[in-house]
Amino acid sequence: MNSALRSLTQSRKANNRVLNVLWYLVLGLGSLAVILPFIWMLSTSFKEPQEVFHYPPSWIPKNWHLDNYLEAWHAAPFARYFINSFVVALAVTVGQLASCCLAAFAFARMKFKGSNFMFTVFLSTTMISTQVTLVPSYLIIEKLDWIDTYQGLIVPFLANAFGVFMIRQAFMTIPHELEDAARIDGCGRLRFLIQIILPLTRPVLAAQALFAFMGNWNSYLWPLIVTNRESMRTLQIGLRYFVSQEGGAPWGVYMAAAVLVTLPVILVYFLVQKSFVEGMATTGLKG
């Protein structure tokens, strides 16, 4: 009996090891498929023009051509593009965190008539495609005379339904006993939110901040529509005009410009990686 049980246990362990190896293999191949284009972009950014189309292709440049980055930086006003993208992404991130936290606190901690129905309607807006609201949003911005302004790039994105949902789920995990104790000590709702709830849900806030920053840093369609002057272009729009400019440029210079655009997002992710993973692991524990 014991030998049969031991053999069954060993067989299950062997099967689990095989499944784990298969899962790691699948995940490894998927990760490789995602990261290979970025590795090729980085490699091409250091290559000389004649080496880019060399066959068979080489992943490691034979001669590291650092001038591609200098040429890309001076070929277009990337400094201005960086400033515009950073201002827009940072302002939207801060604005979304403020609005989402206040709305999430109301839906999660304050009981009022019709709150569940209102939250359902509010959350249903996530099913509406951005392209559907593109024309009315543009008409509103045009009426306000916000074309080619920071207001036109920032204000339409200061609220986010998905962010409210994600932060609300985190707020609902805070015990109500903690709020009752704080209220007994004379703590108001706003103070309770700022001094107690926000520090306890920092990982989720970091995740939402990363989503907001990445989404607006990589935004293309809306800035393309509401900006006409070169001085108001963001990085994505500047890169588009840089690639399509008359006469063109070597592919190494194109890839160098793409690396410059991508690098800030990668740096921000690594800065908040730990909090981001914790936030995604704890979101949705209580509904």
C-alpha positions as CSV (number, residue, x, y, z in Angstrom):
1,M,0.0,0.0,0.0
2,N,2.7,2.4,0.9
3,S,4.8,1.5,-2.1
4,A,1.8,2.1,-4.4
5,L,1.1,5.4,-2.8
6,R,4.7,6.4,-3.1
7,S,4.8,5.5,-6.8
8,L,1.6,7.4,-7.4
9,T,3.1,10.5,-5.7
10,Q,6.3,10.2,-7.7
11,S,4.3,9.8,-10.9
12,R,2.3,13.0,-10.1
13,K,5.5,14.9,-9.3
14,A,7.0,13.8,-12.6
15,N,3.9,14.9,-14.5
16,N,3.9,18.2,-12.7
17,R,7.6,18.7,-13.7
18,V,6.8,18.0,-17.3
19,L,3.9,20.4,-17.3
20,N,6.0,23.1,-15.7
21,V,8.7,22.6,-18.3
22,L,6.1,22.9,-21.1
23,W,4.7,26.0,-19.5
24,Y,8.1,27.6,-19.2
25,L,8.9,26.6,-22.8
26,V,5.7,28.2,-24.1
27,L,6.1,31.4,-22.0
28,G,9.8,31.6,-23.1
29,L,8.9,31.3,-26.8
30,G,6.2,33.9,-26.3
31,S,8.6,36.3,-24.5
32,L,11.2,35.7,-27.2
33,A,8.7,36.6,-30.0
34,V,7.8,39.8,-28.2
35,I,11.3,40.9,-27.4
36,L,13.0,40.0,-30.7
37,P,11.7,43.1,-32.6
38,F,13.0,45.4,-29.9
39,I,16.4,43.7,-30.0
40,W,16.5,44.0,-33.8
41,M,15.5,47.7,-33.5
42,L,18.3,48.3,-31.0
43,S,20.8,46.4,-33.1
44,T,19.9,48.3,-36.3
45,S,20.2,51.6,-34.6
46,F,24.0,51.0,-34.3
47,K,24.5,49.7,-37.8
48,E,25.9,51.5,-40.8
49,P,23.6,51.9,-43.8
50,Q,25.2,49.2,-45.9
51,E,25.1,46.7,-43.0
52,V,21.3,47.0,-42.4
53,F,20.4,45.0,-45.6
54,H,23.4,42.7,-45.4
55,Y,22.5,39.0,-45.9
56,P,22.6,36.9,-43.8
57,P,21.6,39.5,-41.3
58,S,23.7,40.0,-38.2
59,W,22.3,40.7,-34.8
60,I,25.5,42.3,-33.5
61,P,26.8,45.2,-35.5
62,K,30.3,44.7,-37.0
63,N,31.0,48.4,-36.6
64,W,29.1,50.3,-33.9
65,H,27.9,53.5,-35.6
66,L,27.0,55.8,-32.7
67,D,26.5,58.8,-35.1
68,N,23.0,57.5,-35.9
69,Y,21.7,58.8,-32.6
70,L,23.3,62.2,-33.1
71,E,21.9,62.4,-36.6
72,A,18.5,61.5,-35.5
73,W,18.5,64.0,-32.6
74,H,19.6,66.9,-34.8
75,A,17.4,65.9,-37.8
76,A,14.2,66.9,-35.9
77,P,13.4,69.0,-32.8
78,F,13.3,65.9,-30.6
79,A,14.0,68.0,-27.5
80,R,10.7,69.8,-28.0
81,Y,8.9,66.6,-28.8
82,F,10.2,65.1,-25.5
83,I,9.1,68.1,-23.5
84,N,5.6,68.0,-25.1
85,S,5.2,64.2,-24.5
86,F,6.5,64.5,-21.0
87,V,4.2,67.4,-20.0
88,V,1.2,65.7,-21.5
89,A,1.9,62.2,-20.1
90,L,2.7,63.5,-16.6
91,A,-0.3,65.9,-16.5
92,V,-2.7,63.1,-17.6
93,T,-1.2,60.6,-15.1
94,V,-1.5,63.0,-12.2
95,G,-5.0,64.1,-13.3
96,Q,-6.2,60.5,-13.7
97,L,-4.8,59.4,-10.3
98,A,-6.6,62.3,-8.6
99,S,-10.0,61.8,-10.4
100,C,-9.9,58.0,-10.3
101,C,-9.1,58.0,-6.6
102,L,-11.9,60.4,-5.7
103,A,-14.4,58.5,-7.8
104,A,-13.2,55.1,-6.6
105,F,-13.5,56.2,-3.0
106,A,-17.1,57.4,-3.6
107,F,-18.1,54.1,-5.2
108,A,-16.2,51.9,-2.8
109,R,-16.7,53.5,0.6
110,M,-19.7,55.8,0.4
111,K,-23.2,54.4,0.3
112,F,-25.8,56.4,-1.6
113,K,-28.9,55.7,-3.6
114,G,-28.3,54.3,-7.0
115,S,-24.5,53.9,-6.5
116,N,-24.3,50.4,-8.0
117,F,-26.4,51.3,-11.0
118,M,-24.3,54.5,-11.5
119,F,-21.1,52.5,-11.3
120,T,-22.4,50.0,-13.8
121,V,-23.3,52.7,-16.3
122,F,-20.0,54.4,-15.6
123,L,-18.1,51.2,-16.2
124,S,-20.0,50.4,-19.4
125,T,-18.3,53.4,-21.1
126,T,-15.2,51.2,-21.3
127,M,-17.0,49.3,-24.1
128,I,-17.3,52.4,-26.3
129,S,-14.5,52.6,-28.8
130,T,-12.3,55.7,-28.8
131,Q,-13.0,56.2,-32.5
132,V,-16.7,56.6,-31.7
133,T,-16.2,59.7,-29.5
134,L,-13.4,61.1,-31.7
135,V,-15.5,63.5,-33.8
136,P,-17.6,65.0,-30.9
137,S,-14.4,65.3,-28.8
138,Y,-12.7,67.2,-31.6
139,L,-15.7,69.5,-32.2
140,I,-15.7,70.4,-28.5
141,I,-12.0,71.1,-28.5
142,E,-12.4,73.2,-31.6
143,K,-15.2,75.2,-30.0
144,L,-13.0,75.8,-27.0
145,D,-10.2,77.0,-29.3
146,W,-7.9,74.3,-27.8
147,I,-6.4,73.2,-31.1
148,D,-2.5,73.2,-30.8
149,T,-2.6,73.6,-27.0
150,Y,-1.7,71.5,-24.0
151,Q,-5.3,71.7,-22.8
152,G,-6.5,70.0,-26.0
153,L,-4.0,67.2,-25.4
154,I,-4.6,66.8,-21.7
155,V,-8.1,67.6,-20.6
156,P,-10.0,64.8,-22.6
157,F,-8.0,62.1,-20.8
158,L,-8.1,63.3,-17.2
159,A,-10.8,60.7,-16.3
160,N,-10.6,57.0,-17.0
161,A,-13.3,54.4,-16.2
162,F,-11.0,51.4,-16.1
163,G,-8.7,53.3,-13.6
164,V,-11.7,53.9,-11.4
165,F,-12.7,50.3,-11.5
166,M,-9.2,49.0,-10.7
167,I,-8.6,51.5,-7.8
168,R,-12.2,50.8,-6.5
169,Q,-11.4,47.1,-6.2
170,A,-8.3,47.9,-4.2
171,F,-10.2,50.4,-1.9
172,M,-12.8,47.7,-1.2
173,T,-10.2,45.4,0.4
174,I,-9.6,48.0,3.2
175,P,-11.5,46.8,6.3
176,H,-14.4,49.0,7.3
177,E,-13.2,48.6,10.9
178,L,-10.2,50.7,10.1
179,E,-12.4,53.4,8.8
180,D,-14.6,53.3,11.9
181,A,-11.6,53.5,14.2
182,A,-10.3,56.5,12.2
183,R,-13.7,58.2,12.4
184,I,-13.8,57.8,16.1
185,D,-10.4,59.5,16.3
186,G,-11.9,62.5,14.4
187,C,-10.5,61.6,10.9
188,G,-12.7,62.9,8.1
189,R,-13.3,61.1,4.8
190,L,-10.8,63.1,2.8
191,R,-8.1,62.7,5.4
192,F,-8.8,59.0,5.7
193,L,-8.4,58.7,1.9
194,I,-5.1,60.6,1.8
195,Q,-3.4,59.4,4.9
196,I,-4.6,55.8,5.2
197,I,-6.1,54.3,2.1
198,L,-3.7,55.7,-0.5
199,P,-0.6,54.5,1.3
200,L,-2.2,51.0,1.7
201,T,-3.0,50.8,-2.0
202,R,0.2,52.2,-3.3
203,P,0.9,49.2,-5.6
204,V,-2.4,49.6,-7.4
205,L,-1.8,53.3,-7.8
206,A,1.6,52.6,-9.3
207,A,0.0,50.2,-11.8
208,Q,-2.6,52.8,-12.8
209,A,0.1,55.5,-13.1
210,L,2.1,53.2,-15.4
211,F,-0.9,52.5,-17.5
212,A,-1.8,56.2,-17.8
213,F,1.8,57.3,-18.5
214,M,2.4,54.6,-21.1
215,G,-0.9,55.1,-22.8
216,N,-0.5,58.9,-23.2
217,W,3.2,58.7,-24.0
218,N,2.4,56.3,-26.9
219,S,-0.8,58.1,-28.0
220,Y,-0.8,58.8,-31.7
221,L,-4.3,59.3,-33.1
222,W,-5.5,62.2,-30.9
223,P,-2.3,64.2,-31.0
224,L,-2.3,63.8,-34.8
225,I,-5.7,65.4,-35.0
226,V,-5.4,68.3,-32.5
227,T,-1.9,69.4,-33.3
228,N,-0.8,71.2,-36.5
229,R,2.2,73.2,-35.4
230,E,5.6,71.5,-35.1
231,S,6.2,73.1,-31.7
232,M,3.2,71.2,-30.2
233,R,3.9,67.8,-31.7
234,T,4.5,64.9,-29.3
235,L,7.2,62.3,-29.9
236,Q,4.9,59.8,-31.7
237,I,3.8,62.5,-34.2
238,G,7.3,63.9,-34.5
239,L,8.6,60.4,-35.3
240,R,5.9,59.9,-37.9
241,Y,6.9,63.1,-39.7
242,F,10.5,62.4,-39.3
243,V,10.2,59.0,-41.0
244,S,8.0,60.4,-43.9
245,Q,10.1,63.5,-44.5
246,E,11.2,64.1,-48.1
247,G,14.4,62.4,-49.0
248,G,14.2,60.0,-46.0
249,A,17.1,58.9,-43.9
250,P,19.1,55.7,-43.4
251,W,17.3,52.9,-41.5
252,G,19.8,53.1,-38.8
253,V,18.8,56.7,-38.1
254,Y,15.1,55.7,-38.1
255,M,15.8,52.9,-35.5
256,A,17.9,55.3,-33.4
257,A,14.9,57.7,-33.3
258,A,12.6,54.8,-32.4
259,V,14.9,53.8,-29.5
260,L,14.9,57.4,-28.2
261,V,11.1,57.4,-28.2
262,T,10.9,54.0,-26.5
263,L,13.6,54.4,-23.8
264,P,11.7,56.6,-21.4
265,V,8.8,54.2,-21.1
266,I,11.1,51.3,-20.4
267,L,12.9,53.3,-17.7
268,V,9.6,54.3,-16.1
269,Y,8.5,50.6,-16.1
270,F,11.7,49.4,-14.4
271,L,11.3,52.1,-11.7
272,V,7.8,51.0,-10.8
273,Q,8.1,47.3,-11.8
274,K,7.8,45.9,-8.2
275,S,4.8,48.0,-7.3
276,F,3.2,47.3,-10.7
277,V,3.4,43.5,-10.2
278,E,2.1,43.8,-6.7
279,G,-0.8,46.0,-7.9
280,M,-1.8,43.6,-10.7
281,A,-1.7,40.7,-8.2
282,T,-3.9,42.3,-5.7
283,T,-6.4,44.0,-8.0
284,G,-9.8,42.4,-8.1
285,L,-9.6,40.4,-4.9
286,K,-13.0,41.7,-3.7
287,G,-15.9,42.8,-5.9
